Amino acid sequence: MPVTAVPLYLPGGSPVHRLGAGWKLLALLGAGVALAVWRAPGQVAVALGAVLILYAVARLPLRALGRQVLALAWVAVPLLAFQWVFASWRTGVGVVGSFVTLVLLAGLVTLTTRTTAMVDAVVRVCGWLRRFGVDPERVGLVLALGIRSVHVVLGLAQEVREAQHARGLRSSPRAFAVPLIVRSLRHADRLGEALSARGVDD
């Protein structure tokens, strides 16, 4: 069964689209560091609000944001419930809010930036690593594969949910997770074989 297509880039002329790929990746890195330290509910709410404003500035269709929120729900909701029961509601909101904010921000970067532009930015930044025997092009390849894999897994998750609904099966974490893991491993095997055939596994 083919993987459901999940758009990686939506063309546009907004200020967010025009911002350089390097600056976007740097902002994503900075947000990750900040949200690892600032996890109070109020701080997370401000960060999430800022990301939603950036979606509006980027003039992205609501369905693009909705797809990402729905894809996150099956992880975020159980995680929030677990943290709420075994820690506190403040911890739950802080952990889950940070997670959701970062994923949405990463989604904004990929939706407004061509993958080639991100890879080129990483290759330029990592150029100095050549003296230590590190191939910047390989670092860029890892980034591209990582970005693509996230969207492939989201597409596989959508396929699993649609298959369950078509068969009238009840939703449960196990019934959802097992087929998703199996399909993800099969995709990883096919990707590994394709890379090996091209001599990338040297």
C-alpha positions in Angstrom: 0.0 0.0 0.0 1.5 3.4 -0.9 2.3 5.8 1.8 -0.1 8.7 2.1 1.4 11.8 0.8 2.1 14.5 3.4 3.3 17.8 1.9 6.8 18.8 3.0 6.7 22.3 1.4 3.9 24.7 0.6 5.1 27.5 -1.8 4.4 31.0 -0.7 5.7 34.6 -0.6 5.2 35.4 3.1 8.0 36.8 5.3 8.4 33.4 6.9 8.9 31.8 3.4 11.5 34.4 2.5 13.5 34.0 5.7 16.7 32.1 5.1 16.8 28.4 5.9 19.8 28.8 8.2 18.0 31.4 10.3 15.0 29.2 10.6 17.0 26.2 11.7 18.9 28.4 14.2 15.5 29.6 15.6 14.3 26.0 15.9 17.5 25.1 17.8 17.1 28.1 20.1 13.5 27.3 20.8 14.4 23.7 21.7 17.0 24.9 24.2 14.6 27.5 25.6 11.7 25.1 26.1 14.0 22.6 27.7 14.5 25.2 30.5 11.3 27.2 30.5 8.4 24.8 31.1 6.0 26.8 33.2 2.5 26.7 31.8 2.5 30.4 31.2 5.9 30.3 29.4 4.8 27.4 27.2 1.5 29.1 26.4 3.4 32.2 25.2 5.7 30.1 23.0 2.8 28.1 21.5 0.9 31.4 20.9 4.0 32.8 19.1 4.2 29.7 16.9 0.5 30.0 16.0 1.0 33.6 15.1 3.9 32.6 12.8 1.5 30.1 11.0 -0.8 33.0 10.4 2.0 35.2 9.2 3.1 32.4 6.8 -0.5 32.4 5.4 -0.6 28.6 5.6 -4.0 26.9 5.1 -5.7 25.8 8.3 -5.8 22.2 7.1 -1.9 22.2 7.2 -2.0 23.1 10.9 -5.0 20.8 11.5 -3.1 17.8 10.0 -0.2 18.3 12.4 -2.4 18.8 15.4 -4.3 15.6 14.7 -1.1 13.6 14.1 0.2 14.9 17.5 -3.0 14.1 19.4 -2.4 10.3 19.7 0.9 11.0 21.5 0.1 14.2 23.3 -3.2 13.2 24.9 -1.9 10.0 26.6 1.3 11.7 27.6 -0.6 14.6 29.2 -2.9 12.2 31.1 0.1 10.2 32.3 1.9 13.3 33.6 -1.2 14.7 35.1 -1.9 11.5 37.1 1.7 10.6 38.2 3.2 14.1 38.5 1.0 17.2 38.4 -1.1 19.2 35.9 1.6 21.8 35.7 4.2 19.2 34.8 1.9 17.7 32.2 1.1 21.0 30.6 4.8 22.0 30.6 6.1 18.7 29.1 3.3 18.2 26.6 3.1 21.9 25.7 6.8 22.1 25.0 6.6 19.0 22.9 3.7 20.2 20.8 5.2 23.7 20.4 8.5 22.3 19.1 6.8 19.8 16.7 4.5 22.6 15.3 7.5 24.9 14.9 9.5 22.2 13.1 6.4 21.6 10.9 6.3 25.4 10.1 10.0 25.3 9.1 9.5 22.3 6.8 6.2 23.7 5.3 7.9 27.1 4.5 11.4 25.9 3.5 12.5 23.7 0.7 14.3 20.6 1.9 17.2 21.3 -0.5 17.6 24.8 1.1 17.8 23.3 4.6 20.3 20.7 3.5 22.5 23.3 1.7 22.5 25.4 4.9 23.6 22.5 7.1 26.3 21.5 4.6 27.7 25.0 4.6 27.7 25.2 8.4 29.3 21.8 8.7 32.0 22.5 6.1 34.7 23.0 8.8 34.2 19.4 9.9 36.0 18.1 6.8 39.3 18.5 8.6 38.1 15.9 11.2 37.1 13.4 8.5 33.3 14.2 8.6 31.6 14.5 5.2 29.2 17.5 5.3 27.2 16.1 2.5 26.4 13.0 4.6 25.3 15.2 7.4 23.0 16.9 5.0 21.7 13.5 3.7 20.9 12.5 7.3 19.0 15.7 7.8 17.0 15.2 4.6 16.2 11.6 5.5 15.2 12.6 9.0 12.8 15.3 7.7 11.3 12.9 5.2 11.0 10.1 7.7 8.9 12.2 10.1 6.3 12.9 7.3 6.4 9.3 6.2 5.6 8.1 9.7 2.7 10.6 9.9 1.4 9.3 6.6 1.7 5.7 7.8 -0.2 6.6 11.0 -3.0 8.1 8.9 -3.1 4.9 6.9 -3.4 2.8 10.0 -6.2 4.9 11.4 -8.1 4.8 8.1 -7.7 1.0 7.9 -9.0 0.6 11.5 -12.0 2.7 10.8 -12.7 0.9 7.5 -12.8 -2.4 9.4 -14.8 -1.0 12.2 -12.2 -1.8 14.8 -12.1 -0.1 18.1 -9.3 2.3 18.7 -6.7 1.3 21.3 -3.0 2.2 21.8 -1.9 -1.4 21.1 -4.1 -1.9 18.0 -2.7 1.4 16.6 1.0 1.1 17.7 1.7 -2.5 16.5 0.7 -2.0 12.8 2.4 1.4 12.8 5.7 0.0 14.1 5.6 -2.9 11.6 5.0 -0.6 8.7 7.7 1.9 9.9 10.2 -1.0 10.1 9.3 -2.2 6.7 9.8 1.3 5.3 13.2 1.6 7.1 14.3 -1.8 5.5 13.3 -0.6 2.0 15.1 2.7 2.6 18.2 0.9 3.8 18.2 -1.4 0.8 17.9 1.5 -1.6 20.8 3.4 0.1 22.9 0.2 0.0 22.2 -0.2 -3.7 23.5 3.3 -4.3 26.7 2.7 -2.2 25.7 5.1 0.6 26.4 2.6 3.4 30.2 2.8 2.9 
